[in-house]
Every structure is written in C-alpha cells, then in structure tokens.
Amino acid sequence: MDIIEILRTALSQALGPTAIVFALAAIGLNIHFGYTGLLNFGQAGFMAVGAYGLAVTVVIMDLPFWLGIGMAFLMPLLLAIVLGFPTLRLRADYLAIATIAMAEILRLIFGSVEMKESFGGSNGLTGYSKPYKDLNPYDGGLDLGIIRFSRDDLWSVTVGWTLVALGCLLVWALMRSPWGRLLRSIREDEDAVRSLGKNVFAYKMQALILGGLFGGLAGLFHALKQSSVVPSDYSTNITFFAYTALLIGGAARVLGPVVGAIIFWFLVAGLGSIFSQATEGSDPLLPTWLMDGTQASLIRFIVTGLGLMLLMIYRPQGIFGDRREIAIDGR
C-alpha cells in the first residue's frame, strides 16, 4: 500500500477546491445554526441559485460576466427574503422541513425538461467561466511532492482560500458586535429578547440573508472551479456534508467550519484511497467477497459516518466547540 499516494490524495482534497466549497457553505450554516439557532436544511438551494444566477445571466441572457457575478449574490438574497417571510416564525423543526423542501423544489425546477431553455435541463449550463480562467496568473501547476494542484486548481485554491479568510474575518467582526451578541441571545431565548423590545423577526431575517449569501458564494465558487452548473450537484447531501463539516469543527466558532471541512475531506479522500488500493490489482489486500473496487468508494462514507457518530457521542460540540453553543431554542 502506497502511504505517500494516500497522503497526497487526502491533502490535495483537504486543501483543494472541493473543501473550499463546503467551508464557504458551512460558514453560512454557522451563521444560521451556530449563532442564530436557525435549522436551515436548504443550504444547497442557496448554492444552486447562486450558481445559476451566474450561468443564466452569462449563457442564456448573454450579459457580461461581472453582471453575472452580481446576480449570483442577488438571487440568494431574494431567495432568503421570499423564504424568510413565511418560515422564520416557525419552530425549528418546521423550519428545517420548509428549507429542505425549498432546496428540492429548486433542484427539480432547474433540471426539468419544461425549463430546459432557461436552465439547461439535466445537462446544466457551460460556457461562462472563460473570464475567470483568463485571470489566472499562474504559468503552471504546483507539485510539492506530498501535494499537487493543476494550473486551474491552483488558481481556484488561491481565490477560494482568500474568500474563506475574508469570510471568517467578517464573521469574527460581526459576532463580536452588538448585532452578533443579539443573534446569540435569540438562539438562547428569543422570548427574552422580544420582551426587551427587539424585533426578533428582523434579526432572524438578517441572519438568514447573510448565511444565504455565503451559500450563494459557495455555489458561485463551485460553478467557477468546475466550469459547469448541473442540477445534480445541488442535491440534499450537499447540505448534510456542509453540516458535517460544521459539527466536526464546532458550531458558533469562527474557524470551526473551515477546520471541519479540511478534516472531513481529508478523511473521505484518504479512506477512499486506502480502500481503493486495498481492492485493486490481481492480488488485492481485501478479498473480493468482502469488498470490490465499486464498493470501495462507498465504504469511505460509511467509515466516516461511524467516526462522526462517535464524535457526536463523546464530543457533540465538535473539536473547537462549546457544548452550550449547540443547544437550540425550539419554541
């Protein structure tokens, strides 16, 4: 078994563009769930409208690329407003149902045959990312032996981790302001906050919008780094992976989503490489009756899930979290 190749695969994924997408999405969920107590299970919907905001503007409407970037932020903002008015007065569990339904409705609309001329159907949309790639200043990729990135991935990594750093800085500043402290108070006991004369609904709406914008940014970055927007990329498991990253790192911690995303994809990619090597070749390490190459890619998620279960049993607050921060006021 090639340990160096396993580490190379794991580190490339943990520090690569895919981990960045989930770090950005998890930062938005941290604002929703970690700081405000909003149980949003529809972050994939915010990601989808952000990605399609860019693609539709450039490909279908034939408008400039930078206007498409603006639409990628405008669409999640509008979605948060439309979604927030009827749902933010609901209890935590009903809000979760409403948001996951919203994300699924949007995914089915974007992939429907009837809307193919507007959204590209199940094949999605391409042909909008050239201006982004033309900004790439690198002449080649990066090869440090233990970690490798192609030229395009190196550019995406540079842009992505810069966005993550700026996002963490923004969250750090906001959550130490009176506005952020009020969000924490709403999470703990919104009735007490309401009794002090504060407009709880307005603050929840602001938090939903801000977290949704981070979701839109994650979808925008995902669309740019892979140069295509496909409805299947925004299924419900995307939201759950982002929640996994958040819970591993620790909710209501500025760096929790980032560290969680890195650890999650290191484990997923590393385990995938281990099981793949253990099942390949004429004399595999694991017998074919126990596991074959097709099953190897699925077993990594099972093992990662078992590890997450143990983490939730023995340290439910995550690596950097505080147990008191993960309680939700379900009223």
Order of alpha helices (4+ residues) and beta strands (2+ residues): alpha-alpha-alpha-alpha-alpha-alpha-beta-alpha-beta-beta-alpha-alpha-alpha-beta-alpha-alpha-alpha
